[in-house]
Amino acid sequence: MIALSLDRIAALAGGTAHGGPADPAACVVTGPVVIDSRLAEPGALFVALPGERADGHDFAPAAVAKGAVAVLGTRPLPGIPTAVVPDVVAALGRLARGVLAELPELTVVGVTGSSGKTSTKDLLAQVFAAAGPTVAPPGSLNNEIGHPLTVLRGDAATRYLVLEKAARGVGHIRYLTDIARPSIGVVLNVGTAHLGEFGGREAVAQAKGELVEALDADGTAVLNADDPLVAAMASRTAARVVTYGRDPSADVRAEAETYDGEGRASFTLVTPEGAAPVTLRLHGAHAVSNALAAAAAARAAGLPVTLVAQALSQAAQLSRWRMEVTHRADGLTVVNDAYNANPESVRAALDALARMAEGRRTYAVLGPMAELGPSSVAEHEKIGQHAARTGVAGLIAVGPDAAPLLEGAKRIGTWNGECVQVDDVGTAVAVLGERLAPRDVVLVKGSRVAGLERVAQALLADAPPEASA
């Protein structure tokens, strides 16, 4: 973060300065903004967030002991310089907005979608980093807390700020764009994730489209030409529209796609300015769409196609438990895609599993897909049918909410795989242990609440990994 005095922090955050030196301007934050006292370091600003079981203010002394010079909180703290505000989360957003206003040379890129946000954010970060100093959130820091924390990592040297924007309802993305108004907005897809909260895909589209509505006329909306609900968002923005996808009409598209035995794509990246070859290190056909989105955003920022193609070819999966492919020494392949799940992402993972099989047996260990509301049973059954059509040798449903997966699979009369229902992770591991053989491929995927990464970790603990990709 740029250096700020306590009184300046208080002013930007909408509060008042208390404690510390007689002159608040003598107390200067030069380090990071943190919400975990254990991460405090000399010069840091500690944000005392409220919590259900703990109050961040109680940890302020520990943060100061580690070097934090000030606190953002809702009440004065004895002997600790504090910017006192009515609401810490809202103040954090105001502070981020104020800091960003002092960085006029910075290009802000926002990305949203029902699935693929984090993977695309990781690609965007690596592509833009090839052109200049870039800040992007680790993992999925994409809400009203993680979003401003990422903004506050920017400084005078930063040229690109990549922000992932999540929504749990209409108005959430609008709030995030008010904190950091993007000049480039990327919308990936409108799917069935969180249908229980939104009520329907049209409401999802309404929420996701808030990103392009926030763009100024001199900005660029990057829209997926392969998703009709996304493509229709062109009418909701004053910005220039750039499309990407496999559709022949897309401005940025992939041609001549091929896949290796690991399900990694090679293709020709085609843009109005020229074409260049790309060979991805990421697994699955859905990675191509994410790469095209990143390429279209980079093109909007003026990056040359050759640099973009090279950066995409070198890009790795930065966030954990997203299509992590590991080969055990005995030949077993474990695909850990257990960070989260919705119908679109599970279909994509199953398709990737089928590409990776090449004659080998495949097993899918699937947990429940959360927040689907009244459509939950039907969506799980459809995924079960899709798994059967891809030819998995075994489908293991973990937890009672995942049971409809098996009912769906059984409806595919041409499928002769095995259906197994288990209650927990431990039983899933035991079932796999009785069935797996060298050279099999196992996909593990479920919503975050299921914690299915523990299945993958247990499988990898059974034998030393030979290599990772």
ZAKEDREN-388319 format. One record per residue (C-alpha): residue in one letter; residue number from 1; x, y, z. Coordinates in nm, 4 decimals. Example, Ala and Ser with C-alpha at 12.3 -4.5 7.8 and 13.67 -1.06 7.14 Angstrom:
<atoms>
{'a',1,{1.2300,-0.4500,0.7800}}
{'s',2,{1.3670,-0.1060,0.7140}}
</atoms>
This chain:
<atoms>
{'m',1,{0.0000,0.0000,0.0000}}
{'i',2,{0.1067,0.3583,-0.0463}}
{'a',3,{0.2291,0.5274,0.2727}}
{'l',4,{-0.0546,0.6982,0.4601}}
{'s',5,{-0.0693,0.8847,0.7885}}
{'l',6,{-0.3259,0.7901,1.0509}}
{'d',7,{-0.5236,1.1073,0.9983}}
{'r',8,{-0.5304,1.0465,0.6226}}
{'i',9,{-0.6474,0.6873,0.6739}}
{'a',10,{-0.9209,0.8091,0.9071}}
{'a',11,{-1.0344,1.0725,0.6576}}
{'l',12,{-1.0458,0.8301,0.3632}}
{'a',13,{-1.2253,0.5659,0.5728}}
{'g',14,{-1.4854,0.8111,0.7005}}
{'g',15,{-1.3730,0.8168,1.0636}}
{'t',16,{-1.1560,1.0002,1.3142}}
{'a',17,{-0.8043,0.9398,1.4453}}
{'h',18,{-0.7538,0.8485,1.8120}}
{'g',19,{-0.4512,0.7648,2.0259}}
{'g',20,{-0.0897,0.7509,1.9239}}
{'p',21,{0.1263,1.0606,1.8766}}
{'a',22,{-0.0134,1.4029,1.9535}}
{'d',23,{0.0081,1.4703,1.5804}}
{'p',24,{-0.1756,1.1920,1.3933}}
{'a',25,{0.0275,1.2783,1.0836}}
{'a',26,{0.3346,1.1485,1.2672}}
{'c',27,{0.1876,0.7958,1.2660}}
{'v',28,{0.2412,0.6571,0.9149}}
{'v',29,{0.1356,0.3191,0.7761}}
{'t',30,{0.3980,0.1939,0.5328}}
{'g',31,{0.3246,-0.1777,0.5318}}
{'p',32,{0.0385,-0.4080,0.4316}}
{'v',33,{-0.3245,-0.3971,0.5443}}
{'v',34,{-0.4071,-0.7189,0.7322}}
{'i',35,{-0.7101,-0.8724,0.9040}}
{'d',36,{-0.5121,-1.1496,1.0757}}
{'s',37,{-0.2899,-1.0313,1.3602}}
{'r',38,{-0.0485,-1.3166,1.2848}}
{'l',39,{0.0241,-1.1607,0.9462}}
{'a',40,{0.1080,-0.8173,1.0861}}
{'e',41,{0.4561,-0.6839,1.0164}}
{'p',42,{0.6397,-0.3559,1.0742}}
{'g',43,{0.4407,-0.0657,0.9327}}
{'a',44,{0.1145,-0.2583,0.8896}}
{'l',45,{-0.2443,-0.1448,0.9383}}
{'f',46,{-0.4519,-0.3986,1.1320}}
{'v',47,{-0.8233,-0.4114,1.0477}}
{'a',48,{-1.0276,-0.5182,1.3508}}
{'l',49,{-1.3159,-0.7038,1.1903}}
{'p',50,{-1.6210,-0.8094,1.3894}}
{'g',51,{-1.6862,-1.1824,1.4065}}
{'e',52,{-1.9432,-1.4300,1.5293}}
{'r',53,{-1.7063,-1.5879,1.7809}}
{'a',54,{-1.4249,-1.3336,1.8136}}
{'d',55,{-1.3801,-0.9575,1.8041}}
{'g',56,{-1.0879,-0.8322,1.5984}}
{'h',57,{-1.0242,-0.5566,1.8504}}
{'d',58,{-0.9115,-0.8228,2.0994}}
{'f',59,{-0.6244,-0.9110,1.8680}}
{'a',60,{-0.5053,-0.5548,1.8096}}
{'p',61,{-0.2343,-0.5689,2.0814}}
{'a',62,{-0.0913,-0.8840,1.9204}}
{'a',63,{-0.0838,-0.7108,1.5810}}
{'v',64,{0.0939,-0.4100,1.7327}}
{'a',65,{0.3445,-0.6413,1.9011}}
{'k',66,{0.4316,-0.7761,1.5565}}
{'g',67,{0.4857,-0.4279,1.4160}}
{'a',68,{0.1472,-0.2875,1.3160}}
{'v',69,{0.1507,0.0882,1.3665}}
{'a',70,{-0.2255,0.1528,1.3580}}
{'v',71,{-0.5678,-0.0093,1.3727}}
{'l',72,{-0.8899,0.0421,1.1794}}
{'g',73,{-1.1717,-0.0269,1.4257}}
{'t',74,{-1.5015,0.0844,1.5723}}
{'r',75,{-1.3730,0.2084,1.9082}}
{'p',76,{-1.0602,0.3731,2.0515}}
{'l',77,{-0.7992,0.1320,2.1869}}
{'p',78,{-0.5819,0.2322,2.4842}}
{'g',79,{-0.2343,0.3281,2.3709}}
{'i',80,{-0.2914,0.2182,2.0109}}
{'p',81,{-0.3269,0.4638,1.7213}}
{'t',82,{-0.6718,0.3898,1.5795}}
{'a',83,{-0.8857,0.5172,1.2948}}
{'v',84,{-1.2315,0.4877,1.4519}}
{'v',85,{-1.5210,0.4291,1.2114}}
{'p',86,{-1.8880,0.3298,1.2468}}
{'d',87,{-1.8564,0.0162,1.0298}}
{'v',88,{-1.5205,-0.1507,0.9665}}
{'v',89,{-1.6146,-0.3383,0.6491}}
{'a',90,{-1.7676,-0.0310,0.4864}}
{'a',91,{-1.4694,0.1783,0.5992}}
{'l',92,{-1.2291,-0.0745,0.4470}}
{'g',93,{-1.4059,-0.0296,0.1147}}
{'r',94,{-1.3923,0.3506,0.1410}}
{'l',95,{-1.0225,0.3371,0.2246}}
{'a',96,{-0.9538,0.1188,-0.0795}}
{'r',97,{-1.1506,0.3546,-0.3023}}
{'g',98,{-0.9530,0.6509,-0.1730}}
{'v',99,{-0.6161,0.4822,-0.2197}}
{'l',100,{-0.7043,0.3729,-0.5719}}
{'a',101,{-0.7864,0.7343,-0.6612}}
{'e',102,{-0.4235,0.8196,-0.5878}}
{'l',103,{-0.2981,0.5629,-0.8423}}
{'p',104,{-0.4118,0.7087,-1.1762}}
{'e',105,{-0.1631,0.5105,-1.3864}}
{'l',106,{-0.3154,0.1797,-1.2801}}
{'t',107,{-0.5408,-0.0267,-1.5111}}
{'v',108,{-0.8175,-0.2087,-1.3222}}
{'v',109,{-0.9459,-0.5372,-1.4671}}
{'g',110,{-1.2525,-0.7044,-1.3167}}
{'v',111,{-1.3720,-1.0599,-1.3838}}
{'t',112,{-1.6944,-1.2353,-1.2866}}
{'g',113,{-1.8966,-1.5390,-1.3868}}
{'s',114,{-2.0783,-1.8372,-1.2415}}
{'s',115,{-1.7727,-2.0592,-1.2796}}
{'g',116,{-1.4077,-2.0205,-1.3720}}
{'k',117,{-1.3567,-1.6823,-1.2022}}
{'t',118,{-1.0531,-1.7781,-0.9985}}
{'s',119,{-0.8808,-1.9764,-1.2736}}
{'t',120,{-0.9342,-1.6911,-1.5187}}
{'k',121,{-0.8154,-1.4398,-1.2591}}
{'d',122,{-0.4963,-1.6439,-1.2249}}
{'l',123,{-0.4481,-1.6403,-1.6028}}
{'l',124,{-0.5141,-1.2663,-1.6198}}
{'a',125,{-0.2616,-1.2049,-1.3435}}
{'q',126,{0.0091,-1.4006,-1.5216}}
{'v',127,{-0.0582,-1.2449,-1.8621}}
{'f',128,{-0.0553,-0.8893,-1.7290}}
{'a',129,{0.2523,-0.9610,-1.5166}}
{'a',130,{0.4372,-1.0215,-1.8415}}
{'a',131,{0.3695,-0.6583,-1.9307}}
{'g',132,{0.4201,-0.4811,-1.5969}}
{'p',133,{0.3866,-0.4953,-1.2160}}
{'t',134,{0.0534,-0.6622,-1.1403}}
{'v',135,{-0.1523,-0.7147,-0.8250}}
{'a',136,{-0.4148,-0.9906,-0.8029}}
{'p',137,{-0.5753,-1.1696,-0.5089}}
{'p',138,{-0.4512,-1.5100,-0.3972}}
{'g',139,{-0.7182,-1.7785,-0.4084}}
{'s',140,{-1.0734,-1.6468,-0.4092}}
{'l',141,{-1.0582,-1.3150,-0.2244}}
{'n',142,{-1.3554,-1.1792,-0.4127}}
{'n',143,{-1.6017,-1.0371,-0.1582}}
{'e',144,{-1.6531,-0.7132,0.0341}}
{'i',145,{-1.3468,-0.7896,0.2505}}
{'g',146,{-1.1048,-0.9625,0.0149}}
{'h',147,{-1.1770,-0.7181,-0.2672}}
{'p',148,{-1.0601,-0.3988,-0.0878}}
{'l',149,{-0.7694,-0.5848,0.0731}}
{'t',150,{-0.6454,-0.6662,-0.2774}}
{'v',151,{-0.6900,-0.3065,-0.3924}}
{'l',152,{-0.4869,-0.1863,-0.0954}}
{'r',153,{-0.1888,-0.3962,-0.2073}}
{'g',154,{-0.1418,-0.1604,-0.5000}}
{'d',155,{0.1243,0.1097,-0.4926}}
{'a',156,{0.2855,0.3637,-0.7218}}
{'a',157,{0.4716,0.0893,-0.9103}}
{'t',158,{0.1578,-0.1165,-0.9857}}
{'r',159,{0.0375,-0.1014,-1.3443}}
{'y',160,{-0.2355,-0.3651,-1.3492}}
{'l',161,{-0.4873,-0.4564,-1.0796}}
{'v',162,{-0.6823,-0.7778,-1.1460}}
{'l',163,{-0.9925,-0.8240,-0.9320}}
{'e',164,{-1.2270,-1.1200,-0.9034}}
{'k',165,{-1.5868,-1.0232,-0.8259}}
{'a',166,{-1.8322,-1.2626,-0.6631}}
{'a',167,{-2.2025,-1.2119,-0.6011}}
{'r',168,{-2.4485,-1.3705,-0.3623}}
{'g',169,{-2.7295,-1.1542,-0.4931}}
{'v',170,{-2.8215,-0.8549,-0.7067}}
{'g',171,{-2.6280,-0.5431,-0.6045}}
{'h',172,{-2.3171,-0.7172,-0.4699}}
{'i',173,{-2.1021,-0.6635,-0.7799}}
{'r',174,{-2.2248,-0.3053,-0.8008}}
{'y',175,{-2.0923,-0.2530,-0.4471}}
{'l',176,{-1.7533,-0.3969,-0.5413}}
{'t',177,{-1.7282,-0.1864,-0.8566}}
{'d',178,{-1.8012,0.1230,-0.6502}}
{'i',179,{-1.4865,0.0422,-0.4525}}
{'a',180,{-1.2722,-0.0186,-0.7610}}
{'r',181,{-1.4247,0.0896,-1.0897}}
{'p',182,{-1.2719,-0.1238,-1.3661}}
{'s',183,{-1.1669,-0.0031,-1.7079}}
{'i',184,{-1.1892,-0.3608,-1.8402}}
{'g',185,{-1.4729,-0.5894,-1.7309}}
{'v',186,{-1.4771,-0.9617,-1.8161}}
{'v',187,{-1.7950,-1.1730,-1.7877}}
{'l',188,{-1.7328,-1.5455,-1.8304}}
{'n',189,{-2.0688,-1.7191,-1.8083}}
{'v',190,{-2.4111,-1.7293,-1.6493}}
{'g',191,{-2.4730,-2.0691,-1.4958}}
{'t',192,{-2.6699,-2.2415,-1.2246}}
{'a',193,{-2.4334,-2.1782,-0.9331}}
{'h',194,{-2.6167,-2.0247,-0.6330}}
{'l',195,{-2.9576,-2.0679,-0.7914}}
{'g',196,{-3.0976,-2.1145,-0.4426}}
{'e',197,{-2.9916,-1.7600,-0.3576}}
{'f',198,{-3.0702,-1.5931,-0.6913}}
{'g',199,{-3.3860,-1.7809,-0.7864}}
{'g',200,{-3.3064,-1.8235,-1.1564}}
{'r',201,{-3.0470,-1.7722,-1.4302}}
{'e',202,{-3.2042,-1.4416,-1.5326}}
{'a',203,{-3.1349,-1.3044,-1.1839}}
{'v',204,{-2.7793,-1.4395,-1.2072}}
{'a',205,{-2.7391,-1.2579,-1.5380}}
{'q',206,{-2.8751,-0.9397,-1.3833}}
{'a',207,{-2.6157,-0.9583,-1.1055}}
{'k',208,{-2.3201,-1.0482,-1.3268}}
{'g',209,{-2.4051,-0.7725,-1.5728}}
{'e',210,{-2.3520,-0.5109,-1.3035}}
{'l',211,{-1.9828,-0.5377,-1.3904}}
{'v',212,{-2.0267,-0.4071,-1.7454}}
{'e',213,{-2.2781,-0.1450,-1.6304}}
{'a',214,{-2.0003,0.0040,-1.4158}}
{'l',215,{-1.7708,0.0624,-1.7134}}
{'d',216,{-1.7233,0.4134,-1.8508}}
{'a',217,{-1.7563,0.4858,-2.2214}}
{'d',218,{-1.3794,0.4624,-2.2649}}
{'g',219,{-1.3692,0.1181,-2.1007}}
{'t',220,{-1.4015,-0.2282,-2.2540}}
{'a',221,{-1.6544,-0.5017,-2.1831}}
{'v',222,{-1.5143,-0.8474,-2.2595}}
{'l',223,{-1.8080,-1.0842,-2.3202}}
{'n',224,{-1.8331,-1.4564,-2.3898}}
{'a',225,{-1.9799,-1.4998,-2.7379}}
{'d',226,{-2.0595,-1.8648,-2.6601}}
{'d',227,{-2.3005,-1.7770,-2.3770}}
{'p',228,{-2.6198,-1.6038,-2.5005}}
{'l',229,{-2.6958,-1.4483,-2.1602}}
{'v',230,{-2.3476,-1.2974,-2.1473}}
{'a',231,{-2.3492,-1.1837,-2.5093}}
{'a',232,{-2.6777,-1.0029,-2.4416}}
{'m',233,{-2.5026,-0.7852,-2.1826}}
{'a',234,{-2.3625,-0.5759,-2.4687}}
{'s',235,{-2.6821,-0.3706,-2.4492}}
{'r',236,{-2.6186,-0.2898,-2.0827}}
{'t',237,{-2.2895,-0.1054,-2.1187}}
{'a',238,{-2.1687,0.2224,-2.2604}}
{'a',239,{-1.8224,0.0725,-2.3076}}
{'r',240,{-1.6683,-0.0775,-2.6169}}
{'v',241,{-1.7570,-0.4477,-2.6474}}
{'v',242,{-1.5054,-0.7191,-2.7329}}
{'t',243,{-1.6216,-1.0792,-2.7674}}
{'y',244,{-1.4305,-1.4024,-2.7204}}
{'g',245,{-1.5081,-1.7694,-2.7608}}
{'r',246,{-1.5193,-2.0559,-3.0055}}
{'d',247,{-1.7982,-1.8926,-3.2054}}
{'p',248,{-1.6584,-1.7919,-3.5493}}
{'s',249,{-1.7965,-1.4406,-3.5007}}
{'a',250,{-1.5957,-1.3793,-3.1798}}
{'d',251,{-1.3298,-1.1076,-3.1942}}
{'v',252,{-1.0862,-1.3281,-3.0012}}
{'r',253,{-1.1207,-1.6992,-3.0650}}
{'a',254,{-0.9491,-2.0362,-3.0707}}
{'e',255,{-0.8932,-2.2313,-3.3889}}
{'a',256,{-0.7404,-2.5734,-3.4564}}
{'e',257,{-0.7835,-2.7057,-3.1000}}
{'t',258,{-0.6027,-3.0278,-3.0152}}
{'y',259,{-0.5436,-3.2071,-2.6838}}
{'d',260,{-0.2632,-3.4152,-2.5419}}
{'g',261,{-0.2978,-3.7227,-2.3206}}
{'e',262,{-0.3309,-3.5020,-2.0136}}
{'g',263,{-0.6268,-3.3110,-2.1552}}
{'r',264,{-0.4174,-2.9980,-2.2163}}
{'a',265,{-0.5114,-2.7914,-2.5179}}
{'s',266,{-0.3082,-2.6446,-2.7985}}
{'f',267,{-0.4743,-2.3965,-3.0321}}
{'t',268,{-0.4224,-2.0927,-3.2488}}
{'l',269,{-0.5159,-1.7691,-3.0744}}
{'v',270,{-0.6852,-1.5536,-3.3366}}
{'t',271,{-0.7353,-1.1775,-3.2920}}
{'p',272,{-0.8035,-0.8888,-3.5314}}
{'e',273,{-0.4365,-0.7902,-3.4947}}
{'g',274,{-0.2963,-1.1335,-3.5770}}
{'a',275,{-0.2653,-1.4907,-3.4571}}
{'a',276,{-0.0222,-1.6890,-3.2420}}
{'p',277,{0.0063,-2.0487,-3.1167}}
{'v',278,{-0.0827,-2.1360,-2.7574}}
{'t',279,{-0.0122,-2.4591,-2.5670}}
{'l',280,{-0.1732,-2.4571,-2.2249}}
{'r',281,{-0.0358,-2.6202,-1.9119}}
{'l',282,{-0.3884,-2.6268,-1.7691}}
{'h',283,{-0.6200,-2.9250,-1.8039}}
{'g',284,{-0.9593,-2.9408,-1.9717}}
{'a',285,{-1.1458,-2.7766,-2.2571}}
{'h',286,{-1.2865,-2.5154,-2.0190}}
{'a',287,{-0.9320,-2.3814,-1.9752}}
{'v',288,{-0.9422,-2.2718,-2.3402}}
{'s',289,{-1.2425,-2.0487,-2.2769}}
{'n',290,{-1.0737,-1.9002,-1.9705}}
{'a',291,{-0.7572,-1.8395,-2.1712}}
{'l',292,{-0.9534,-1.6643,-2.4455}}
{'a',293,{-1.1152,-1.4379,-2.1867}}
{'a',294,{-0.7708,-1.3453,-2.0529}}
{'a',295,{-0.6414,-1.2865,-2.4047}}
{'a',296,{-0.9340,-1.0597,-2.4922}}
{'a',297,{-0.8804,-0.8528,-2.1777}}
{'a',298,{-0.5080,-0.8253,-2.2469}}
{'r',299,{-0.5807,-0.7159,-2.6031}}
{'a',300,{-0.8144,-0.4477,-2.4663}}
{'a',301,{-0.5224,-0.3194,-2.2591}}
{'g',302,{-0.3018,-0.3012,-2.5673}}
{'l',303,{-0.0806,-0.6055,-2.5094}}
{'p',304,{0.0561,-0.7657,-2.8311}}
{'v',305,{-0.0814,-1.1056,-2.9295}}
{'t',306,{0.2615,-1.2709,-2.9307}}
{'l',307,{0.3264,-1.1683,-2.5692}}
{'v',308,{-0.0209,-1.2827,-2.4661}}
{'a',309,{0.0170,-1.6213,-2.6345}}
{'q',310,{0.3560,-1.6779,-2.4753}}
{'a',311,{0.2274,-1.5817,-2.1285}}
{'l',312,{-0.0737,-1.8104,-2.1637}}
{'s',313,{0.1510,-2.0989,-2.2653}}
{'q',314,{0.3659,-2.0467,-1.9579}}
{'a',315,{0.0803,-1.9884,-1.7132}}
{'a',316,{0.0255,-2.2318,-1.4278}}
{'q',317,{-0.2748,-2.3003,-1.2064}}
{'l',318,{-0.1987,-2.0771,-0.9084}}
{'s',319,{-0.4952,-2.1518,-0.6816}}
{'r',320,{-0.5147,-2.4842,-0.5012}}
{'w',321,{-0.7561,-2.7724,-0.5577}}
{'r',322,{-0.8524,-2.6642,-0.9079}}
{'m',323,{-0.7732,-2.9364,-1.1611}}
{'e',324,{-0.4540,-3.0298,-0.9774}}
{'v',325,{-0.3261,-3.3369,-1.1622}}
{'t',326,{-0.0783,-3.5589,-0.9795}}
{'h',327,{0.0686,-3.8889,-1.0935}}
{'r',328,{0.1580,-4.1410,-0.8261}}
{'a',329,{0.4660,-4.3564,-0.8705}}
{'d',330,{0.2447,-4.6603,-0.9314}}
{'g',331,{0.0742,-4.4891,-1.2271}}
{'l',332,{-0.2481,-4.3796,-1.0557}}
{'t',333,{-0.3548,-4.0283,-1.1568}}
{'v',334,{-0.5426,-3.8112,-0.9073}}
{'v',335,{-0.7328,-3.5032,-1.0283}}
{'n',336,{-0.8080,-3.2779,-0.7311}}
{'d',337,{-1.0743,-3.0296,-0.8389}}
{'a',338,{-1.2361,-3.0207,-0.4969}}
{'y',339,{-1.2315,-2.6493,-0.4176}}
{'n',340,{-1.5927,-2.5999,-0.5199}}
{'a',341,{-1.8611,-2.7302,-0.7536}}
{'n',342,{-2.1620,-2.6258,-0.9567}}
{'p',343,{-2.3290,-2.8036,-1.2490}}
{'e',344,{-2.1228,-2.6293,-1.5170}}
{'s',345,{-1.7875,-2.6830,-1.3477}}
{'v',346,{-1.8623,-3.0488,-1.2703}}
{'r',347,{-1.9533,-3.1171,-1.6328}}
{'a',348,{-1.6302,-2.9512,-1.7423}}
{'a',349,{-1.4287,-3.1598,-1.4966}}
{'l',350,{-1.5955,-3.4821,-1.6112}}
{'d',351,{-1.5243,-3.3943,-1.9738}}
{'a',352,{-1.1601,-3.3319,-1.8851}}
{'l',353,{-1.1481,-3.6672,-1.7038}}
{'a',354,{-1.2745,-3.8405,-2.0181}}
{'r',355,{-1.0071,-3.6716,-2.2306}}
{'m',356,{-0.7369,-3.7811,-1.9889}}
{'a',357,{-0.8497,-4.1445,-1.9820}}
{'e',358,{-0.7127,-4.2694,-2.3166}}
{'g',359,{-0.8230,-4.6246,-2.2496}}
{'r',360,{-0.7666,-4.6125,-1.8739}}
{'r',361,{-1.0403,-4.6655,-1.6171}}
{'t',362,{-1.1832,-4.3522,-1.4600}}
{'y',363,{-1.3532,-4.2968,-1.1266}}
{'a',364,{-1.5476,-3.9864,-1.0251}}
{'v',365,{-1.5783,-3.9078,-0.6554}}
{'l',366,{-1.8441,-3.6377,-0.6384}}
{'g',367,{-1.9908,-3.4521,-0.3448}}
{'p',368,{-2.3015,-3.2354,-0.3287}}
{'m',369,{-2.3350,-2.9117,-0.5217}}
{'a',370,{-2.4573,-2.6587,-0.2687}}
{'e',371,{-2.6951,-2.3624,-0.3019}}
{'l',372,{-2.9004,-2.4941,-0.5934}}
{'g',373,{-3.2328,-2.4487,-0.4171}}
{'p',374,{-3.5409,-2.6332,-0.5470}}
{'s',375,{-3.3509,-2.7476,-0.8575}}
{'s',376,{-3.0915,-2.9365,-0.6514}}
{'v',377,{-3.2215,-3.2906,-0.7042}}
{'a',378,{-3.2764,-3.2427,-1.0775}}
{'e',379,{-2.9324,-3.0832,-1.1275}}
{'h',380,{-2.7599,-3.3641,-0.9389}}
{'e',381,{-2.9424,-3.6238,-1.1474}}
{'k',382,{-2.8322,-3.4493,-1.4684}}
{'i',383,{-2.4702,-3.4576,-1.3518}}
{'g',384,{-2.5050,-3.8283,-1.2764}}
{'q',385,{-2.6289,-3.8839,-1.6306}}
{'h',386,{-2.3376,-3.6845,-1.7685}}
{'a',387,{-2.0889,-3.8870,-1.5647}}
{'a',388,{-2.2361,-4.2097,-1.7033}}
{'r',389,{-2.2205,-4.0804,-2.0600}}
{'t',390,{-1.8500,-4.0013,-2.0184}}
{'g',391,{-1.7948,-4.3679,-1.9366}}
{'v',392,{-1.6636,-4.3598,-1.5811}}
{'a',393,{-1.5975,-4.7056,-1.4390}}
{'g',394,{-1.7285,-4.5955,-1.1021}}
{'l',395,{-1.9296,-4.3065,-0.9617}}
{'i',396,{-1.8951,-4.2525,-0.5870}}
{'a',397,{-2.1395,-4.0069,-0.4301}}
{'v',398,{-2.0275,-3.8665,-0.0961}}
{'g',399,{-2.2990,-3.7556,0.1466}}
{'p',400,{-2.6777,-3.7915,0.1372}}
{'d',401,{-2.7269,-3.4739,-0.0657}}
{'a',402,{-2.5195,-3.6273,-0.3459}}
{'a',403,{-2.7363,-3.9412,-0.3723}}
{'p',404,{-2.9380,-3.8139,-0.6732}}
{'l',405,{-2.6158,-3.8362,-0.8767}}
{'l',406,{-2.6497,-4.2134,-0.8684}}
{'e',407,{-3.0157,-4.2081,-0.9652}}
{'g',408,{-2.9285,-4.0050,-1.2705}}
{'a',409,{-2.6424,-4.2330,-1.3718}}
{'k',410,{-2.8614,-4.5432,-1.3488}}
{'r',411,{-3.0966,-4.3959,-1.6094}}
{'i',412,{-2.8310,-4.4258,-1.8788}}
{'g',413,{-2.9048,-4.7750,-2.0005}}
{'t',414,{-2.5865,-4.8093,-2.2054}}
{'w',415,{-2.3664,-4.7493,-1.8996}}
{'n',416,{-2.2295,-5.0461,-1.7084}}
{'g',417,{-2.0286,-4.8658,-1.4426}}
{'e',418,{-2.0608,-4.9020,-1.0674}}
{'c',419,{-2.2614,-4.6722,-0.8388}}
{'v',420,{-2.1559,-4.6370,-0.4763}}
{'q',421,{-2.3120,-4.4207,-0.2049}}
{'v',422,{-2.0967,-4.3339,0.0987}}
{'d',423,{-2.1606,-4.1102,0.3964}}
{'d',424,{-1.8197,-3.9505,0.4444}}
{'v',425,{-1.4672,-3.8922,0.3203}}
{'g',426,{-1.3163,-4.1808,0.5143}}
{'t',427,{-1.5540,-4.4316,0.3622}}
{'a',428,{-1.4911,-4.2904,0.0141}}
{'v',429,{-1.1187,-4.3463,0.0602}}
{'a',430,{-1.1782,-4.7028,0.1789}}
{'v',431,{-1.4044,-4.7786,-0.1183}}
{'l',432,{-1.1450,-4.6454,-0.3602}}
{'g',433,{-0.8737,-4.8496,-0.1925}}
{'e',434,{-1.0670,-5.1672,-0.2734}}
{'r',435,{-1.1145,-5.0782,-0.6383}}
{'l',436,{-0.8266,-4.8708,-0.7740}}
{'a',437,{-0.5495,-5.0213,-0.9810}}
{'p',438,{-0.2353,-4.8685,-1.1339}}
{'r',439,{-0.3046,-4.6406,-1.4318}}
{'d',440,{-0.6581,-4.5568,-1.3160}}
{'v',441,{-0.7626,-4.1904,-1.3129}}
{'v',442,{-0.9641,-4.0493,-1.0211}}
{'l',443,{-1.1504,-3.7160,-1.0226}}
{'v',444,{-1.2458,-3.5632,-0.6875}}
{'k',445,{-1.4940,-3.2747,-0.6911}}
{'g',446,{-1.7605,-3.1244,-0.4682}}
{'s',447,{-1.8756,-2.8026,-0.3093}}
{'r',448,{-1.6475,-2.6469,-0.0496}}
{'v',449,{-1.8653,-2.7655,0.2371}}
{'a',450,{-1.7941,-3.1302,0.1435}}
{'g',451,{-1.4179,-3.1024,0.2018}}
{'l',452,{-1.3426,-3.3631,-0.0643}}
{'e',453,{-0.9853,-3.2447,-0.1044}}
{'r',454,{-0.9203,-3.4831,0.1846}}
{'v',455,{-0.9982,-3.7755,-0.0469}}
{'a',456,{-0.7307,-3.6624,-0.2920}}
{'q',457,{-0.4848,-3.5982,-0.0111}}
{'a',458,{-0.5431,-3.9459,0.1301}}
{'l',459,{-0.4878,-4.1070,-0.2096}}
{'l',460,{-0.1628,-3.9169,-0.2576}}
{'a',461,{-0.0461,-4.0070,0.0919}}
{'d',462,{-0.0696,-4.3745,0.0019}}
{'a',463,{0.2144,-4.3525,-0.2487}}
{'p',464,{0.4846,-4.0924,-0.3256}}
{'p',465,{0.4008,-3.8691,-0.6233}}
{'e',466,{0.6173,-3.9114,-0.9297}}
{'a',467,{0.5375,-3.5806,-1.0960}}
{'s',468,{0.2853,-3.2989,-1.0889}}
{'a',469,{0.1382,-3.0824,-1.3563}}
</atoms>
